[in-house]
Amino acid sequence: MKARVLVTLKNGVLDPQGKAIHHALEGLGFAGVNDVRAGKLIELDVDESVDDGAIEDMCRKLLANTVIENFRIERVA
Amino acid sequence: MKARVLVTLKNGVLDPQGKAIHHALEGLGFAGVNDVRAGKLIELDVDESVDDGAIEDMCRKLLANTVIENFRIERVA
């Protein structure tokens, strides 16, 4: 079974990578972009026995820094 | 309007970051994880006038390296 973990910076945390992407998009002439935030995507291929609680545990212990980051778990098929 | 761009490495491309995460999860005692792939998440806040074609253009020109990466565009609300 596949699961996706989306790790994003919390609101209020500075995101220089997102700012750089935003600036580069403008430099390339793309209009209408108001904001860009960069985050991480971690795709896990786990056994059926692994439940959401276990994945949340992985996020808290390793995948996300919960001081500055939020995470969201999505199951894919 | 918000859009998410999910950038993942193509199959067959080595993913040392994913391997390191996998190894670390095993070291922490998490069982049942078969594979881990690391990717990027880019959240765009764009005007309503920006359509999927424009976002795909951004991906091809800047956000993803299409030689080694796939990208997927998802609209959020």
Backbone of each chain as nested JSON, in Angstrom:
{
  "chains": [
    {"id": "A", "residues": [
      {"number": 1, "name": "MET", "atoms": {"N": [0.824, -1.183, 0.0], "CA": [0.0, 0.0, 0.0], "C": [0.872, 1.252, 0.0]}},
      {"number": 2, "name": "LYS", "atoms": {"N": [0.428, 2.236, -0.735], "CA": [1.229, 3.458, -0.81], "C": [0.609, 4.547, 0.046]}},
      {"number": 3, "name": "ALA", "atoms": {"N": [1.458, 5.306, 0.679], "CA": [1.002, 6.461, 1.443], "C": [1.887, 7.645, 1.083]}},
      {"number": 4, "name": "ARG", "atoms": {"N": [1.274, 8.805, 1.041], "CA": [2.042, 10.019, 0.788], "C": [2.054, 10.871, 2.041]}},
      {"number": 5, "name": "VAL", "atoms": {"N": [3.211, 11.373, 2.389], "CA": [3.307, 12.33, 3.486], "C": [3.689, 13.677, 2.888]}},
      {"number": 6, "name": "LEU", "atoms": {"N": [2.852, 14.679, 3.134], "CA": [3.121, 16.026, 2.647], "C": [3.584, 16.873, 3.822]}},
      {"number": 7, "name": "VAL", "atoms": {"N": [4.791, 17.353, 3.745], "CA": [5.355, 18.154, 4.828], "C": [5.448, 19.602, 4.359]}},
      {"number": 8, "name": "THR", "atoms": {"N": [4.802, 20.502, 5.081], "CA": [4.808, 21.914, 4.692], "C": [5.245, 22.763, 5.872]}},
      {"number": 9, "name": "LEU", "atoms": {"N": [5.827, 23.895, 5.586], "CA": [6.204, 24.827, 6.65], "C": [4.947, 25.452, 7.248]}},
      {"number": 10, "name": "LYS", "atoms": {"N": [4.957, 25.654, 8.55], "CA": [3.818, 26.314, 9.19], "C": [3.724, 27.76, 8.735]}},
      {"number": 11, "name": "ASN", "atoms": {"N": [2.507, 28.288, 8.827], "CA": [2.324, 29.703, 8.518], "C": [3.195, 30.542, 9.438]}},
      {"number": 12, "name": "GLY", "atoms": {"N": [3.806, 31.556, 8.883], "CA": [4.635, 32.436, 9.697], "C": [6.099, 32.061, 9.669]}},
      {"number": 13, "name": "VAL", "atoms": {"N": [6.386, 30.837, 9.25], "CA": [7.788, 30.426, 9.145], "C": [8.312, 30.894, 7.789]}},
      {"number": 14, "name": "LEU", "atoms": {"N": [9.427, 31.586, 7.804], "CA": [10.008, 32.104, 6.563], "C": [10.365, 30.967, 5.625]}},
      {"number": 15, "name": "ASP", "atoms": {"N": [10.129, 31.191, 4.335], "CA": [10.371, 30.147, 3.351], "C": [11.22, 30.713, 2.2]}},
      {"number": 16, "name": "PRO", "atoms": {"N": [12.52, 30.807, 2.397], "CA": [13.373, 31.392, 1.356], "C": [13.355, 30.599, 0.052]}},
      {"number": 17, "name": "GLN", "atoms": {"N": [13.195, 29.285, 0.149], "CA": [13.144, 28.477, -1.074], "C": [11.9, 28.834, -1.894]}},
      {"number": 18, "name": "GLY", "atoms": {"N": [10.773, 28.955, -1.213], "CA": [9.545, 29.353, -1.899], "C": [9.667, 30.741, -2.506]}},
      {"number": 19, "name": "LYS", "atoms": {"N": [10.287, 31.656, -1.746], "CA": [10.483, 33.017, -2.251], "C": [11.348, 33.003, -3.511]}},
      {"number": 20, "name": "ALA", "atoms": {"N": [12.384, 32.19, -3.506], "CA": [13.279, 32.112, -4.666], "C": [12.531, 31.568, -5.884]}},
      {"number": 21, "name": "ILE", "atoms": {"N": [11.687, 30.56, -5.666], "CA": [10.906, 29.994, -6.768], "C": [9.95, 31.06, -7.314]}},
      {"number": 22, "name": "HIS", "atoms": {"N": [9.281, 31.769, -6.392], "CA": [8.355, 32.824, -6.786], "C": [9.065, 33.866, -7.649]}},
      {"number": 23, "name": "HIS", "atoms": {"N": [10.216, 34.299, -7.18], "CA": [11.006, 35.307, -7.886], "C": [11.413, 34.792, -9.269]}},
      {"number": 24, "name": "ALA", "atoms": {"N": [11.821, 33.529, -9.33], "CA": [12.254, 32.957, -10.613], "C": [11.084, 32.849, -11.588]}},
      {"number": 25, "name": "LEU", "atoms": {"N": [9.896, 32.487, -11.07], "CA": [8.709, 32.413, -11.936], "C": [8.398, 33.782, -12.531]}},
      {"number": 26, "name": "GLU", "atoms": {"N": [8.487, 34.807, -11.694], "CA": [8.248, 36.16, -12.195], "C": [9.294, 36.54, -13.239]}},
      {"number": 27, "name": "GLY", "atoms": {"N": [10.531, 36.163, -12.975], "CA": [11.6, 36.453, -13.921], "C": [11.384, 35.779, -15.267]}},
      {"number": 28, "name": "LEU", "atoms": {"N": [10.716, 34.634, -15.246], "CA": [10.423, 33.908, -16.491], "C": [9.166, 34.45, -17.172]}},
      {"number": 29, "name": "GLY", "atoms": {"N": [8.514, 35.416, -16.539], "CA": [7.372, 36.054, -17.167], "C": [6.02, 35.463, -16.814]}},
      {"number": 30, "name": "PHE", "atoms": {"N": [5.981, 34.577, -15.817], "CA": [4.687, 34.01, -15.408], "C": [3.964, 35.011, -14.504]}},
      {"number": 31, "name": "ALA", "atoms": {"N": [2.781, 35.421, -14.924], "CA": [2.012, 36.378, -14.124], "C": [0.93, 35.642, -13.344]}},
      {"number": 32, "name": "GLY", "atoms": {"N": [0.401, 36.299, -12.333], "CA": [-0.732, 35.75, -11.597], "C": [-0.359, 34.808, -10.473]}},
      {"number": 33, "name": "VAL", "atoms": {"N": [0.919, 34.742, -10.152], "CA": [1.334, 33.908, -9.019], "C": [1.457, 34.802, -7.793]}},
      {"number": 34, "name": "ASN", "atoms": {"N": [0.66, 34.536, -6.769], "CA": [0.655, 35.392, -5.586], "C": [1.63, 34.931, -4.524]}},
      {"number": 35, "name": "ASP", "atoms": {"N": [1.787, 33.63, -4.393], "CA": [2.668, 33.124, -3.348], "C": [3.113, 31.707, -3.703]}},
      {"number": 36, "name": "VAL", "atoms": {"N": [4.294, 31.365, -3.25], "CA": [4.815, 30.008, -3.452], "C": [5.38, 29.515, -2.127]}},
      {"number": 37, "name": "ARG", "atoms": {"N": [5.01, 28.304, -1.75], "CA": [5.585, 27.685, -0.551], "C": [6.18, 26.348, -0.967]}},
      {"number": 38, "name": "ALA", "atoms": {"N": [7.388, 26.102, -0.517], "CA": [8.055, 24.847, -0.856], "C": [7.939, 23.873, 0.307]}},
      {"number": 39, "name": "GLY", "atoms": {"N": [7.706, 22.64, -0.012], "CA": [7.597, 21.619, 1.03], "C": [8.221, 20.321, 0.571]}},
      {"number": 40, "name": "LYS", "atoms": {"N": [7.98, 19.284, 1.33], "CA": [8.549, 17.987, 1.004], "C": [7.447, 16.96, 0.788]}},
      {"number": 41, "name": "LEU", "atoms": {"N": [7.729, 16.038, -0.088], "CA": [6.806, 14.946, -0.359], "C": [7.568, 13.648, -0.093]}},
      {"number": 42, "name": "ILE", "atoms": {"N": [7.01, 12.813, 0.745], "CA": [7.653, 11.528, 1.025], "C": [6.655, 10.423, 0.712]}},
      {"number": 43, "name": "GLU", "atoms": {"N": [7.003, 9.579, -0.244], "CA": [6.125, 8.486, -0.635], "C": [6.594, 7.204, 0.042]}},
      {"number": 44, "name": "LEU", "atoms": {"N": [5.691, 6.607, 0.787], "CA": [6.021, 5.38, 1.521], "C": [5.286, 4.205, 0.898]}},
      {"number": 45, "name": "ASP", "atoms": {"N": [5.99, 3.122, 0.701], "CA": [5.351, 1.87, 0.302], "C": [5.371, 0.982, 1.536]}},
      {"number": 46, "name": "VAL", "atoms": {"N": [4.206, 0.814, 2.15], "CA": [4.153, 0.093, 3.424], "C": [3.231, -1.123, 3.337]}},
      {"number": 47, "name": "ASP", "atoms": {"N": [3.439, -2.063, 4.259], "CA": [2.561, -3.225, 4.343], "C": [1.156, -2.796, 4.768]}},
      {"number": 48, "name": "GLU", "atoms": {"N": [0.184, -3.643, 4.451], "CA": [-1.205, -3.366, 4.843], "C": [-1.343, -3.236, 6.358]}},
      {"number": 49, "name": "SER", "atoms": {"N": [-0.435, -3.905, 7.077], "CA": [-0.523, -3.915, 8.541], "C": [-0.165, -2.561, 9.155]}},
      {"number": 50, "name": "VAL", "atoms": {"N": [0.458, -1.694, 8.376], "CA": [0.872, -0.391, 8.906], "C": [-0.307, 0.57, 8.846]}},
      {"number": 51, "name": "ASP", "atoms": {"N": [-0.767, 1.029, 9.987], "CA": [-1.937, 1.916, 9.992], "C": [-1.517, 3.386, 10.057]}},
      {"number": 52, "name": "ASP", "atoms": {"N": [-2.513, 4.26, 9.968], "CA": [-2.231, 5.693, 9.958], "C": [-1.506, 6.138, 11.222]}},
      {"number": 53, "name": "GLY", "atoms": {"N": [-1.824, 5.501, 12.339], "CA": [-1.161, 5.863, 13.594], "C": [0.336, 5.648, 13.519]}},
      {"number": 54, "name": "ALA", "atoms": {"N": [0.729, 4.545, 12.894], "CA": [2.151, 4.246, 12.763], "C": [2.84, 5.27, 11.863]}},
      {"number": 55, "name": "ILE", "atoms": {"N": [2.149, 5.635, 10.772], "CA": [2.741, 6.617, 9.86], "C": [2.845, 7.98, 10.547]}},
      {"number": 56, "name": "GLU", "atoms": {"N": [1.831, 8.314, 11.339], "CA": [1.885, 9.578, 12.079], "C": [3.066, 9.575, 13.04]}},
      {"number": 57, "name": "ASP", "atoms": {"N": [3.298, 8.42, 13.632], "CA": [4.427, 8.251, 14.539], "C": [5.756, 8.488, 13.795]}},
      {"number": 58, "name": "MET", "atoms": {"N": [5.841, 7.939, 12.577], "CA": [7.053, 8.152, 11.761], "C": [7.255, 9.639, 11.494]}},
      {"number": 59, "name": "CYS", "atoms": {"N": [6.145, 10.327, 11.215], "CA": [6.235, 11.763, 10.919], "C": [6.757, 12.525, 12.127]}},
      {"number": 60, "name": "ARG", "atoms": {"N": [6.195, 12.208, 13.3], "CA": [6.577, 12.946, 14.494], "C": [8.018, 12.67, 14.89]}},
      {"number": 61, "name": "LYS", "atoms": {"N": [8.468, 11.439, 14.647], "CA": [9.809, 11.075, 15.099], "C": [10.896, 11.37, 14.08]}},
      {"number": 62, "name": "LEU", "atoms": {"N": [10.548, 11.382, 12.798], "CA": [11.612, 11.521, 11.799], "C": [11.27, 12.44, 10.633]}},
      {"number": 63, "name": "LEU", "atoms": {"N": [10.109, 12.245, 10.039], "CA": [9.873, 12.866, 8.727], "C": [9.629, 14.362, 8.789]}},
      {"number": 64, "name": "ALA", "atoms": {"N": [9.003, 14.824, 9.867], "CA": [8.706, 16.255, 9.963], "C": [9.287, 16.832, 11.244]}},
      {"number": 65, "name": "ASN", "atoms": {"N": [9.649, 18.09, 11.175], "CA": [10.045, 18.831, 12.372], "C": [8.814, 19.599, 12.833]}},
      {"number": 66, "name": "THR", "atoms": {"N": [8.124, 19.047, 13.822], "CA": [6.802, 19.589, 14.168], "C": [6.87, 20.966, 14.819]}},
      {"number": 67, "name": "VAL", "atoms": {"N": [8.064, 21.446, 15.12], "CA": [8.177, 22.806, 15.643], "C": [7.854, 23.813, 14.539]}},
      {"number": 68, "name": "ILE", "atoms": {"N": [8.33, 23.529, 13.339], "CA": [8.142, 24.49, 12.247], "C": [7.361, 23.918, 11.067]}},
      {"number": 69, "name": "GLU", "atoms": {"N": [7.042, 22.62, 11.112], "CA": [6.395, 22.013, 9.948], "C": [5.09, 21.315, 10.308]}},
      {"number": 70, "name": "ASN", "atoms": {"N": [4.141, 21.368, 9.396], "CA": [2.927, 20.554, 9.474], "C": [3.103, 19.353, 8.559]}},
      {"number": 71, "name": "PHE", "atoms": {"N": [2.379, 18.282, 8.857], "CA": [2.391, 17.158, 7.917], "C": [0.977, 16.655, 7.706]}},
      {"number": 72, "name": "ARG", "atoms": {"N": [0.766, 16.096, 6.525], "CA": [-0.526, 15.522, 6.186], "C": [-0.275, 14.155, 5.573]}},
      {"number": 73, "name": "ILE", "atoms": {"N": [-1.051, 13.177, 5.968], "CA": [-0.878, 11.806, 5.476], "C": [-2.03, 11.482, 4.529]}},
      {"number": 74, "name": "GLU", "atoms": {"N": [-1.702, 11.008, 3.347], "CA": [-2.731, 10.603, 2.386], "C": [-2.456, 9.184, 1.923]}},
      {"number": 75, "name": "ARG", "atoms": {"N": [-3.481, 8.374, 1.932], "CA": [-3.317, 7.004, 1.425], "C": [-3.612, 6.977, -0.06]}},
      {"number": 76, "name": "VAL", "atoms": {"N": [-2.777, 6.305, -0.799], "CA": [-2.976, 6.189, -2.242], "C": [-3.206, 4.722, -2.559]}},
      {"number": 77, "name": "ALA", "atoms": {"N": [-4.395, 4.401, -3.014], "CA": [-4.714, 3.021, -3.406], "C": [-4.26, 2.008, -2.37]}}
    ]},
    {"id": "B", "residues": [
      {"number": 1, "name": "MET", "atoms": {"N": [-6.57, 31.048, -5.803], "CA": [-6.741, 29.613, -5.9], "C": [-5.414, 28.914, -5.608]}},
      {"number": 2, "name": "LYS", "atoms": {"N": [-5.525, 27.803, -4.935], "CA": [-4.299, 27.085, -4.591], "C": [-4.102, 25.88, -5.505]}},
      {"number": 3, "name": "ALA", "atoms": {"N": [-2.865, 25.649, -5.858], "CA": [-2.524, 24.456, -6.632], "C": [-1.303, 23.807, -5.994]}},
      {"number": 4, "name": "ARG", "atoms": {"N": [-1.28, 22.507, -6.026], "CA": [-0.124, 21.772, -5.522], "C": [0.594, 21.122, -6.684]}},
      {"number": 5, "name": "VAL", "atoms": {"N": [1.897, 21.233, -6.703], "CA": [2.698, 20.513, -7.682], "C": [3.51, 19.471, -6.926]}},
      {"number": 6, "name": "LEU", "atoms": {"N": [3.329, 18.208, -7.304], "CA": [4.076, 17.116, -6.682], "C": [5.155, 16.667, -7.655]}},
      {"number": 7, "name": "VAL", "atoms": {"N": [6.386, 16.814, -7.248], "CA": [7.504, 16.443, -8.108], "C": [8.161, 15.185, -7.538]}},
      {"number": 8, "name": "THR", "atoms": {"N": [8.195, 14.14, -8.347], "CA": [8.785, 12.877, -7.88], "C": [9.845, 12.404, -8.866]}},
      {"number": 9, "name": "LEU", "atoms": {"N": [10.803, 11.664, -8.363], "CA": [11.823, 11.097, -9.243], "C": [11.197, 9.997, -10.092]}},
      {"number": 10, "name": "LYS", "atoms": {"N": [11.616, 9.905, -11.347], "CA": [11.121, 8.833, -12.204], "C": [11.606, 7.483, -11.7]}},
      {"number": 11, "name": "ASN", "atoms": {"N": [10.858, 6.446, -12.033], "CA": [11.286, 5.089, -11.697], "C": [12.648, 4.825, -12.317]}},
      {"number": 12, "name": "GLY", "atoms": {"N": [13.509, 4.188, -11.558], "CA": [14.818, 3.854, -12.085], "C": [15.876, 4.882, -11.734]}},
      {"number": 13, "name": "VAL", "atoms": {"N": [15.437, 6.067, -11.335], "CA": [16.413, 7.086, -10.908], "C": [16.748, 6.831, -9.438]}},
      {"number": 14, "name": "LEU", "atoms": {"N": [18.03, 6.748, -9.154], "CA": [18.458, 6.494, -7.779], "C": [17.984, 7.61, -6.849]}},
      {"number": 15, "name": "ASP", "atoms": {"N": [17.584, 7.222, -5.639], "CA": [17.048, 8.184, -4.683], "C": [17.744, 8.006, -3.332]}},
      {"number": 16, "name": "PRO", "atoms": {"N": [18.946, 8.556, -3.195], "CA": [19.699, 8.382, -1.947], "C": [18.983, 8.977, -0.735]}},
      {"number": 17, "name": "GLN", "atoms": {"N": [18.244, 10.074, -0.953], "CA": [17.519, 10.682, 0.172], "C": [16.436, 9.726, 0.682]}},
      {"number": 18, "name": "GLY", "atoms": {"N": [15.697, 9.127, -0.263], "CA": [14.683, 8.157, 0.125], "C": [15.289, 6.952, 0.831]}},
      {"number": 19, "name": "LYS", "atoms": {"N": [16.43, 6.501, 0.308], "CA": [17.115, 5.36, 0.933], "C": [17.534, 5.69, 2.362]}},
      {"number": 20, "name": "ALA", "atoms": {"N": [18.028, 6.902, 2.555], "CA": [18.46, 7.317, 3.898], "C": [17.277, 7.359, 4.856]}},
      {"number": 21, "name": "ILE", "atoms": {"N": [16.143, 7.872, 4.374], "CA": [14.938, 7.927, 5.217], "C": [14.49, 6.511, 5.575]}},
      {"number": 22, "name": "HIS", "atoms": {"N": [14.486, 5.626, 4.566], "CA": [14.101, 4.23, 4.786], "C": [14.982, 3.591, 5.862]}},
      {"number": 23, "name": "HIS", "atoms": {"N": [16.279, 3.798, 5.718], "CA": [17.243, 3.239, 6.66], "C": [17.013, 3.773, 8.073]}},
      {"number": 24, "name": "ALA", "atoms": {"N": [16.75, 5.082, 8.144], "CA": [16.531, 5.704, 9.453], "C": [15.257, 5.181, 10.101]}},
      {"number": 25, "name": "LEU", "atoms": {"N": [14.199, 4.972, 9.284], "CA": [12.948, 4.428, 9.831], "C": [13.186, 3.041, 10.409]}},
      {"number": 26, "name": "GLU", "atoms": {"N": [13.948, 2.236, 9.687], "CA": [14.266, 0.897, 10.203], "C": [15.074, 0.992, 11.49]}},
      {"number": 27, "name": "GLY", "atoms": {"N": [15.998, 1.923, 11.517], "CA": [16.809, 2.113, 12.719], "C": [15.976, 2.511, 13.918]}},
      {"number": 28, "name": "LEU", "atoms": {"N": [14.87, 3.22, 13.671], "CA": [13.978, 3.64, 14.759], "C": [13.0, 2.529, 15.136]}},
      {"number": 29, "name": "GLY", "atoms": {"N": [13.066, 1.396, 14.427], "CA": [12.238, 0.257, 14.79], "C": [10.904, 0.161, 14.072]}},
      {"number": 30, "name": "PHE", "atoms": {"N": [10.694, 1.006, 13.049], "CA": [9.444, 0.913, 12.297], "C": [9.525, -0.241, 11.307]}},
      {"number": 31, "name": "ALA", "atoms": {"N": [8.616, -1.201, 11.443], "CA": [8.609, -2.354, 10.548], "C": [7.533, -2.165, 9.478]}},
      {"number": 32, "name": "GLY", "atoms": {"N": [7.64, -2.93, 8.417], "CA": [6.594, -2.939, 7.393], "C": [6.754, -1.876, 6.333]}},
      {"number": 33, "name": "VAL", "atoms": {"N": [7.883, -1.169, 6.339], "CA": [8.12, -0.169, 5.293], "C": [8.959, -0.828, 4.197]}},
      {"number": 34, "name": "ASN", "atoms": {"N": [8.406, -0.899, 2.995], "CA": [9.098, -1.576, 1.899], "C": [9.977, -0.638, 1.08]}},
      {"number": 35, "name": "ASP", "atoms": {"N": [9.519, 0.576, 0.914], "CA": [10.286, 1.504, 0.082], "C": [9.906, 2.934, 0.437]}},
      {"number": 36, "name": "VAL", "atoms": {"N": [10.859, 3.82, 0.264], "CA": [10.613, 5.239, 0.507], "C": [11.181, 6.028, -0.667]}},
      {"number": 37, "name": "ARG", "atoms": {"N": [10.385, 6.944, -1.196], "CA": [10.882, 7.836, -2.25], "C": [10.657, 9.27, -1.777]}},
      {"number": 38, "name": "ALA", "atoms": {"N": [11.675, 10.078, -1.939], "CA": [11.565, 11.47, -1.521], "C": [11.291, 12.343, -2.73]}},
      {"number": 39, "name": "GLY", "atoms": {"N": [10.423, 13.309, -2.574], "CA": [10.108, 14.224, -3.666], "C": [9.906, 15.633, -3.138]}},
      {"number": 40, "name": "LYS", "atoms": {"N": [9.398, 16.479, -3.99], "CA": [9.186, 17.87, -3.617], "C": [7.73, 18.243, -3.762]}},
      {"number": 41, "name": "LEU", "atoms": {"N": [7.323, 19.116, -2.901], "CA": [5.963, 19.63, -2.936], "C": [6.056, 21.139, -3.087]}},
      {"number": 42, "name": "ILE", "atoms": {"N": [5.396, 21.675, -4.095], "CA": [5.4, 23.128, -4.284], "C": [3.96, 23.607, -4.294]}},
      {"number": 43, "name": "GLU", "atoms": {"N": [3.625, 24.441, -3.334], "CA": [2.264, 24.966, -3.239], "C": [2.228, 26.351, -3.859]}},
      {"number": 44, "name": "LEU", "atoms": {"N": [1.368, 26.505, -4.845], "CA": [1.246, 27.774, -5.547], "C": [-0.086, 28.42, -5.197]}},
      {"number": 45, "name": "ASP", "atoms": {"N": [-0.041, 29.7, -4.902], "CA": [-1.272, 30.476, -4.757], "C": [-1.376, 31.349, -5.997]}},
      {"number": 46, "name": "VAL", "atoms": {"N": [-2.286, 30.99, -6.889], "CA": [-2.35, 31.68, -8.181], "C": [-3.728, 32.303, -8.398]}},
      {"number": 47, "name": "ASP", "atoms": {"N": [-3.77, 33.28, -9.293], "CA": [-5.043, 33.903, -9.669], "C": [-5.921, 32.893, -10.398]}},
      {"number": 48, "name": "GLU", "atoms": {"N": [-7.214, 33.161, -10.385], "CA": [-8.16, 32.283, -11.083], "C": [-7.853, 32.192, -12.576]}},
      {"number": 49, "name": "SER", "atoms": {"N": [-7.228, 33.254, -13.091], "CA": [-6.958, 33.311, -14.531], "C": [-5.863, 32.336, -14.959]}},
      {"number": 50, "name": "VAL", "atoms": {"N": [-5.103, 31.815, -13.988], "CA": [-4.008, 30.902, -14.331], "C": [-4.569, 29.497, -14.502]}},
      {"number": 51, "name": "ASP", "atoms": {"N": [-4.461, 28.958, -15.691], "CA": [-5.032, 27.629, -15.92], "C": [-3.972, 26.532, -15.787]}},
      {"number": 52, "name": "ASP", "atoms": {"N": [-4.433, 25.295, -15.898], "CA": [-3.525, 24.163, -15.722], "C": [-2.381, 24.178, -16.73]}},
      {"number": 53, "name": "GLY", "atoms": {"N": [-2.692, 24.67, -17.935], "CA": [-1.651, 24.73, -18.965], "C": [-0.501, 25.619, -18.533]}},
      {"number": 54, "name": "ALA", "atoms": {"N": [-0.833, 26.753, -17.903], "CA": [0.202, 27.673, -17.449], "C": [1.037, 27.037, -16.344]}},
      {"number": 55, "name": "ILE", "atoms": {"N": [0.36, 26.324, -15.444], "CA": [1.096, 25.687, -14.345], "C": [2.002, 24.572, -14.895]}},
      {"number": 56, "name": "GLU", "atoms": {"N": [1.482, 23.849, -15.894], "CA": [2.307, 22.813, -16.516], "C": [3.546, 23.434, -17.165]}},
      {"number": 57, "name": "ASP", "atoms": {"N": [3.351, 24.602, -17.748], "CA": [4.46, 25.335, -18.355], "C": [5.502, 25.697, -17.294]}},
      {"number": 58, "name": "MET", "atoms": {"N": [5.021, 26.147, -16.133], "CA": [5.942, 26.476, -15.025], "C": [6.755, 25.248, -14.617]}},
      {"number": 59, "name": "CYS", "atoms": {"N": [6.064, 24.102, -14.579], "CA": [6.741, 22.862, -14.181], "C": [7.843, 22.522, -15.176]}},
      {"number": 60, "name": "ARG", "atoms": {"N": [7.507, 22.597, -16.461], "CA": [8.475, 22.209, -17.485], "C": [9.654, 23.168, -17.527]}},
      {"number": 61, "name": "LYS", "atoms": {"N": [9.397, 24.441, -17.261], "CA": [10.469, 25.43, -17.387], "C": [11.286, 25.615, -16.119]}},
      {"number": 62, "name": "LEU", "atoms": {"N": [10.678, 25.354, -14.966], "CA": [11.404, 25.667, -13.724], "C": [11.264, 24.632, -12.613]}},
      {"number": 63, "name": "LEU", "atoms": {"N": [10.02, 24.208, -12.343], "CA": [9.792, 23.479, -11.096], "C": [10.318, 22.048, -11.117]}},
      {"number": 64, "name": "ALA", "atoms": {"N": [10.277, 21.413, -12.274], "CA": [10.707, 20.02, -12.352], "C": [11.786, 19.856, -13.413]}},
      {"number": 65, "name": "ASN", "atoms": {"N": [12.671, 18.941, -13.182], "CA": [13.648, 18.553, -14.199], "C": [13.083, 17.325, -14.895]}},
      {"number": 66, "name": "THR", "atoms": {"N": [12.485, 17.537, -16.06], "CA": [11.708, 16.458, -16.688], "C": [12.574, 15.318, -17.227]}},
      {"number": 67, "name": "VAL", "atoms": {"N": [13.877, 15.484, -17.188], "CA": [14.747, 14.369, -17.57], "C": [14.675, 13.257, -16.516]}},
      {"number": 68, "name": "ILE", "atoms": {"N": [14.646, 13.666, -15.268], "CA": [14.673, 12.673, -14.192], "C": [13.445, 12.727, -13.284]}},
      {"number": 69, "name": "GLU", "atoms": {"N": [12.578, 13.703, -13.486], "CA": [11.462, 13.865, -12.559], "C": [10.109, 13.879, -13.28]}},
      {"number": 70, "name": "ASN", "atoms": {"N": [9.112, 13.337, -12.617], "CA": [7.721, 13.485, -13.046], "C": [7.068, 14.565, -12.199]}},
      {"number": 71, "name": "PHE", "atoms": {"N": [6.029, 15.182, -12.723], "CA": [5.285, 16.118, -11.885], "C": [3.797, 15.882, -12.065]}},
      {"number": 72, "name": "ARG", "atoms": {"N": [3.063, 16.206, -11.028], "CA": [1.609, 16.075, -11.05], "C": [1.03, 17.361, -10.478]}},
      {"number": 73, "name": "ILE", "atoms": {"N": [0.011, 17.875, -11.106], "CA": [-0.608, 19.126, -10.669], "C": [-1.959, 18.817, -10.057]}},
      {"number": 74, "name": "GLU", "atoms": {"N": [-2.198, 19.311, -8.85], "CA": [-3.494, 19.118, -8.2], "C": [-4.028, 20.466, -7.777]}},
      {"number": 75, "name": "ARG", "atoms": {"N": [-5.313, 20.701, -8.075], "CA": [-5.934, 21.949, -7.648], "C": [-6.551, 21.736, -6.274]}},
      {"number": 76, "name": "VAL", "atoms": {"N": [-6.341, 22.691, -5.402], "CA": [-6.909, 22.603, -4.071], "C": [-7.881, 23.759, -3.91]}},
      {"number": 77, "name": "ALA", "atoms": {"N": [-9.142, 23.463, -3.743], "CA": [-10.179, 24.496, -3.54], "C": [-10.062, 25.627, -4.544]}}
    ]}
  ]
}
